[in-house]
Amino acid sequence: MSESSSLATLILKSTGVYSDEAIERIVSQRAANPGMGLAEAAVKFGGVKEAEFLDAVGRALGLETVDLSRQNPSPEALQKLTAAAVNQFTVLPFRLDGNALTIVASDPFDTAAADGARLAAGVTVKVALAPKEEVEKAVKKFYGVGAEAIEKMLEDGRYEVGDDIGKMTKIDVNEMGEEASIVRFVNQIIAEADRQGATDIHIEPQETELRIRYRIDGMLHKVDVPPQLNRLKNAIISRIKVMANLDIAEKRLPMDGRIGIRIAGQDIDIRVSTMPAAYGESISLRLLAKSGSFVKMDDLGFNERDYEVVNKIIHRPNGIFLVTGPTGSGKSTSLYSFLSEVNKIDVRIMTAEDPIEYHMAGINQVQMQSEIGMTFARALRAFLRQDPDIIMVGEIRDRETAEIAINASLTGHMVFSTLHTNDAAGAFPRLIDMGVEPFLIASAVAGVMGQRLCRRLCPKCRREVPLDMKYYNLDTPPPQNTVFEPDGCDACTHTGYKGRRALFEVLEVDEDIEGAIVRRENATQIRNLSLSKGMKTLREDGWAKVFAGVTSVKEILRVTEEQ
């Protein structure tokens, strides 16, 4: 056994958490992977959680362990190390006692990192311990995402710009495209958004800052970024425009573009929208996975009645099935789920989308391009000459599209589409307002599904509380007296929620509802008629998910209208 292996064995035995077999496995695996440190090997191959390992090592070596979720570093300590040094050594300056700086690290055996931090800070260094993920999270929180790249750009001096918005920023596009700092910063912002599960990134120039926000689970969260970022806003915005093949010299008009990027082995399609604002161009990026697993219909969260009705409708040979709801309510996800359900070798499916959000094998997807006249209506007309069995239209926006879709359904095609209304019953007056004849609507529409998205409670930290009856507004008594509410933990970034769940109301058109449509009855009358036939409202479906522990009362009250 080599000297280093003997020392490693001695250290691991002193922790008291590893068996002889585990120590032998750790030492042999580390020997087989020369670049792997002892701490990494111990966590990876030892069968012990990182926090437990660090606690044991700390006791054995007399090192302090720090809970970074509850303890914050001092401002004086943070000033002793630059973002570049912190990222290079993966340490966090934590406390300054006279001429001694305590740094938090995840590897107690990495003497090179401690020595590097000592030289960079110019003071003596003590090491405290915390899990690697906590250290990295704290570095992003207190230094900001991409802080190292920002420091490098300011050192270069090439991208620093004045506060005069009217001035053109002089940037060599080709040179900027090759420059590592600006590229790395923008990539870090996008990669961090993808890691946190964000659907949108908003980059918004303000008077005194460049604000960056992520939309996660439907809610906006401000991103911790370096305070000096505002001085580089024009360079950052220009870099994104270059990536999206947009004209960086044009700052007066809104523009749209796309970026294709690969993150952790997955292709991400990013839709870019720019808008001139008071303090510079505001940029929104929508992140879409080009491919991936689609949500199965069984996993959407239907109650038993709604599942049976929807399953029956989507397998009809003809008719129209509409999905309604505001932007960002999950309509596209539901439609792709239905298409996946009916996508068989003997079924020809054609979709008209603007844009194509997800690519699905076996389906003919067509991108709308209004600038050359490729509209939903024109695509629909062409589809009818392509012998489809099922047609999906991204959205019914006008009378022409609505009438062609209805004619398609009446000539033996099944049509899926979306409509912007507040609830399922509102779809019929909306179509009539477009100028479609009520008798055509009654004959063609097989069903309408309204939906919303609510945030799911984090399963690790939700807590049970008594039901406050002042919020419960259903006619039937509650099935239980307790519900769950959010608390907050590291797993959900202290929001209390993680992921989202859909709420549904499914209206099936039968003879009685056809009669109401022909008589031009309003949405309330049609809704009440549907309720008498067993339809559950969005609020009712929400309460069912509250009692199932999926979401909270406040979340249901937030996303559903009083019904």
Summary of the structure (lengths in Angstrom):
residues: 563
radius of gyration: 28.8
end to end distance: 74.4
largest distance: 90.9
contacts: 1785
relative contact order: 0.06
helix: 41%
strand: 23%
